Amino acid sequence: MDTPPPATTADSDDSWLWTRRAIWLLSGLALFRILYLALDPFDLVHDEAYYWDWSRQLDYGYFSKPPMIAWIIGLSTRLLGDTEFAVRLPATLLGTGSLAFVFLLARRMYDAKVGFWALALAAMTPGNVAMSLLMTIDSPFLFFWSAAMYCFWRLLERGEGRWKWIVATTIVIGLGLLTKQTMAGMLVFGGLFVLLSREDRHEAIRPTLYLCAVGALLFLAPVFYWNYQHDWVTLHHTSEHFQGESVSIARRVLISLEFVGGLFGVISPVTFFLFGCVTAFGLFAFPSMGRRERYLLCLSALPMVLVLGLSLKQRLELNWPAPFFSAGIILVAAWGLGRYPLPSLFLKPGEWRLRHAATVGALFLIATYAMPLLLPVMGLNGSKVDVLVRLRGWEELGDQVGTRLQDRDTPSQAMIVTAGRAVASELAFYMPQHPQVYLWGDNRFPLSQYDVWGGPDETGSQDFLLVTHHGDEIPLPLRMAFESIEPLEDVEVEVGPNRKHAVTIYQGQGFRGWSVAKSIQADQQTLRR
């Protein structure tokens, strides 16, 4: 079932035709996305600004994630400057690169036509748009996951020069582990495929795959060392993601249905419907499936079952199952073109189904790209229909607060913010001075990388600007660590009807040290208990 017939001249010509179409599609997407970034349609999301702040202090680990995101942003901004374009350009390149590996794997398994349609369906999704525009963890993670799917399959082909694919698989999985902890799923589900595949089960008693897995895990050595130095803060944070909610069974089902409904929008309705049908029926027919299909099902349907089960336990983010869609979409393309028979499926395959899914996906794609540009033109930015309202106004707020800092001629180009991580990171990026920002919080345990970094160096009396939410007082422990604090002014930026970013700026003089403020805070917390 997995052995294709010998290639003919007509087959070669047809393969080159579809390969050329895929190259044009990838090239066009990459060029369009780069030009779209240059239009600067919206401000950095909070996570992007937060990770950019990480990139200013490069390290082997961070509070919530391994270091790859900071390393990539740091490389880009050091080459191109601290701009939105420089922060987001890697997302475009990596997002488009992940699509290239989807095409390569589908072509390797089936043919170039299946590869083209898998590429087209994966590209025509709002989720892929977001991951190719926003420089969050998911962009590099999906790139390394897609590369690992391809390299691992080439490794399992056991062809000539296999050692190259052993090295490549080890490297891309290792780099993926340095990006997001979820990359360990490639080791788990890839290993599960080996155990379930009759043709590959013998690999479980050979050292090759174990050496590959150990080599990949060794990439995490600096991350473990960093965590050892910081009380295993990343492990504690990650464990919090799997704490269920105390709600009724009916509420759990409703939360799970909301999650599935969200996926219809993220993937696009027709494509996600076909994905669900093809992978579900493929899973039921797993024992009779060919080797290629079992591999793709182990990297799509099986992990999706676990995700759906977890969605009954707790509320999930829509990006959690993102890596599992690539393999499933390859199955959809193969099924639609008749390369992957599913007799029990109530739908009949046909290329028209792929065209239909791609067309609907393209409409969602166009709407996703057009929304940030059209809403301001229509006067709807900041309105109830503006889903990007939380991303607006930060550049203006940073400019205004930066002007106040410049006008005060404060010797220290640093600030203390009490208004939360989002305000701290957005101000750090958008203030022209790009000041060092310290975050004060009323928490006993770290809640962000700012807590891990702590406060300013204690080098004697210093003056700082302090920023709070509009009208908020400076917390007492922080206030008592200054000789004097005086309010300067309020800064407000309108972002829509009844919506604004508003902060109050204070001038603090004679700061006696972060440890002094934290000691006072600890005393307060002891008294409360």
C-alpha positions, 0 to 999 in steps of 0.5 A: 500500500505504501510502495508507489508504482515506478515513475514515468516521464509523464509522472515526472512532468506532473511532479515538476508542475505541482512542485513549481506551483508550490514554489510559487505559492510559498514565494508569493506568501513570503513576499506578501507577508514581508510587505504586510509587515512593512505596513505596520498594521498594529502594535506588538502584542504583550507577549511579543514585547515581553519576549523582546525584553527577554532578548535584551538580557540573553540567557539559557532560560527564562521564567516560562519558556526555554530561550530560543524565542529570545535568541531569535528576536535578539539576533533579528533586532541586533541586525535590524534594530529595535523595530516592530518589523525586526521583531516580527520578521523571523515569524514570517520566515519561520511560518513560511518555512514550516509550510515548506516542510509540510509540502516536502513531507507530503511529496515524499510520502505521496506525490507533489500534487498531494504536497501542493494541496497540503501546503495550500490547505495549511496556508489558508488558515487564520491560525497560520496567518497569526503564527506568521505575523506575530513573533510568539513561541508558536512560530519557531516551535511549528517550524522545528516541529514540521522539520522534525516530522520530515527528518524523522520520516527520512530517518525511518526510510533507512535509505542511503546516507541515513546518518545525515537524517539521524543528525538532522532529526536530533538537531531539529528536535533539540532546537525545538526543545529549546523553543517550547517544552511541548516539543517532547511530544515528537519524541513521545508520539514518534516513539509510539509510531515505532512501536505500533508500526510492524515495519519499524518495530525492530527500531525499538531494540536498536540504539539508533533512535535512543541515541537520537532522543538522548542527543536531542534531550542534551540540548536542554542541559543549559535550560536545566542548569538555569532552572537549577539556579532559579529554584526550578521556576519554569517547571513550577510554572508549567505544572500550573497549566495542568491544574483543572477547574472545579466546575460541574460536568455540564460546564466542563463539556461546554468549555470543551465545545467552546474550544472545539468551536474556536478551532473551526475559526482558527483552522477555517470551517471546512478544513477543520471539518475534513481534518476531524472526519479524516483523522477520526475515521483513520484512527478507527481503521488504524490497524488496516492503515498503511505505514504512511497513514499510521505515521501521520495519525500518530502525529495528528489524531492520537495527540488530538484525542489527548488534547480533547480529553484535556479540554474536558478537564481545563480551559485550553488555549487554541494554539495548544494543538497547533503542531498536530494539524500539519500531519492531519492536513497531509492526510486530508490532501491524500484522502481528497486525491484518492491516495488514502482510502477510507471506505467507512467514511461517509464522505466521498473523496474528490479534488473538489473538496480540497478546492472548496476547503481552500476557497473557504480558507482563502476567504478567512485568510483575506478577512484576517489580513484585511481586518487590521487595515480596514477597521481604522478606515471604517472608523471602527478601530477600538469599537466592540467589533475590533478584536485588536483593540487591546493591541492599539494605542501602545506606541502612542502611550510609549511616546507620551511617557517617553516624552515625560521621561525626557522632559524630566531629565532623569539621570537614570534611564530606568523605570519601576512599573506597578501596572502589570507585565503587559504595561511594563513590556509595552512601555519598555519597547515603545518608549524611545529610550527603551528604558530598563523596566522593573516590575513591582508586584504584590506576590510572594512567588515569581509570576513573570520573568520580571520577578526573576530579574528582580529590581535595580542594582543597589548602588546607593540613592537613586531617582526613578520614574514610577508608573501605575494604573491611572489613579493608583497609589504607589504600594506602601512597601515601595513608597517607604523605600523612597525618600520622597515620591510626588505625582507628576501627571496622568497620561491617557491614550484613547483607543476607542469608545470608552476604551483607553490606556491610562497611567499615572507617572510619579517621580521617586527620589532617594530610592534606598534599594529593592531589598528594602522594599521587599523586606517591608513587603515580607513584613506586611505579608507576615502580619496578614497571615 
